[in-house]
Amino acid sequence: MKIFRYNYKTIRSLLSRRIYGRNFCFLSISPISKYVVNAALNVASQFKAPLIFVASLNQIDVDGGYTGWTPMGFAEYVKEYVRSAELDEVVVILQLDHGGPWLKDEHIIRGYSYEDAVDNFLNSLKEFIKAGFNLIHIDTTVDLDRASHTADLEVAILRTVKLIEYAEEMSREYGAEIGYEVGSDRWGYKSPEAIDKFTEYVVSRLKSNGFNIEKIVFGVADVGTEVRPDNKVNPLTIQIFSDIMQRHSMYLKIHSGDYLDFIETLLQNNVGGLNVGPMFAHTMYSTVKKLILGNLKDELASELITELNMLIMSADRLKKYTTGKLSVIEEYKLGLASRYIWTSNRAEALLDKISRYIEFDLRAALVKQLEEEISKYFIRLGLFHII
C-alpha cells in the first residue's frame, strides 16, 4: 500500500517548502486505541494533510503493549482501515517514540541493567523497522545507574550516536530508509546551552562516521509543556530552542502538546512537530460519561460510571497522575489514565452494555467526538490541503 512509502524525506520536503508559503506543523498522535487511530485517519484524509502516529514502547511492542498491538499488527491495522474505509490516499508515517534503554516500564519493573535494557530495546527496534516504522526517536536520557536517574550529557551523546548506528545497520538489513528524532523532554528542563551542545555533538560525531545528518529530522527539548488543561508555553522559549535545532539542520519537536494553548506560537517559530495523545483518552472518557448522564436515569447512570471508574482504577495506572482517593480525583486525570483500558475486553464489554442501554452506537459517537477534537489540532496547526 502506498501510504508507507513516505519517510523522513517526505517530512523534510514538506517542511522545507511550507506549502504555498503557509506555515504548518506536523501532528504526531499516540495510537492509544483503535477509536483514536480511526478518527485520526479519517481527519487526515478529509483535510488532505500528513499524519504521524507516534507509539511508545509501552503502547506498542513485541509483547503487544497496553494496546495489544505489535509493531506489525499496528501497521497492518492502519493499512486495512485505510482500505476498508475507502479513504483517499493519506500520508501516514509510523514513528517509534522514546526508543532507548529504560524507556519501557518492563525495563524498570524487571530491574534491567543498562546492557539488558539496550538488548531488549534493540530486539523491539528490529520489529518496528521490519513493520515499516521509518521514523525512530532515539532517547538515551534515562540512566538508572545514576542517583538522579537522568543521564550525564556526555553519556547521553555517546549512547545516542551508538543506538543510531545500530538502527542504521538494521535499516540496511531490511532495506528501510529511517529518519530520526533525538533528545528528550524526559530529562526535565535543560538550558539552551546544554541542548545546543548535545545536538551539536551528536550531529558532528555521526557526520564524522559518514552518516547523512539529513536523516535527523527532529530534535526535542523540554519547553515547559505539561499534559494538563491550561497547558501553556512561553513563546520566547519556543523561539530559542527552535533556533537551536534549525542551526543544526533539524526542526524542534514538542512533546506533551495535549490541551496546549497558543498553538499559533509554534507556527510563528518554525516548530516542526507536536506530540499529542493522552488527552484523547480523556475525550473518550468524558464522551462516554456525558452520554450516560444524558440518556439514562440517575441510579443506572451512577452505576455505569462507577463501573467505568473502577475499571480505570483496576489498571493500576492512576498513581502516575495522583495519589488521591477516587472521590477527589480530578476528572481529567481519570480520563488520562483511561488510555490503559480502552483496548481491554472488559472495556469493550462495558461499551457494549452502555450501547444497549442508550440504544445507539456508542463507538460511532466516540469516533465522531474524537474527529472533532483532532480536527481542531489540524486546523490550528495549518494542516489542510497539503498533499
JOWO-V655780 format. One line per field, one symbol per residue. burial: 1 if it has 16 or more other ideal C-beta (glycine too) atoms within 10 Angstrom, else 0. Layout:
BEGIN
burial: ???
END
This chain:
BEGIN
burial: 001101110111011000100011111111111111111111111010111111111111100011111111011011000100001001111111111111110010000101001101110111111011111111111111000001101011111110110111011000010111111111100100001111101110110000100011111111101011001010001111110110010111111111110010111011111111111111111111101100010000100110011011001011001000000010011111111111110010011001101100010011101110111011011111011
END
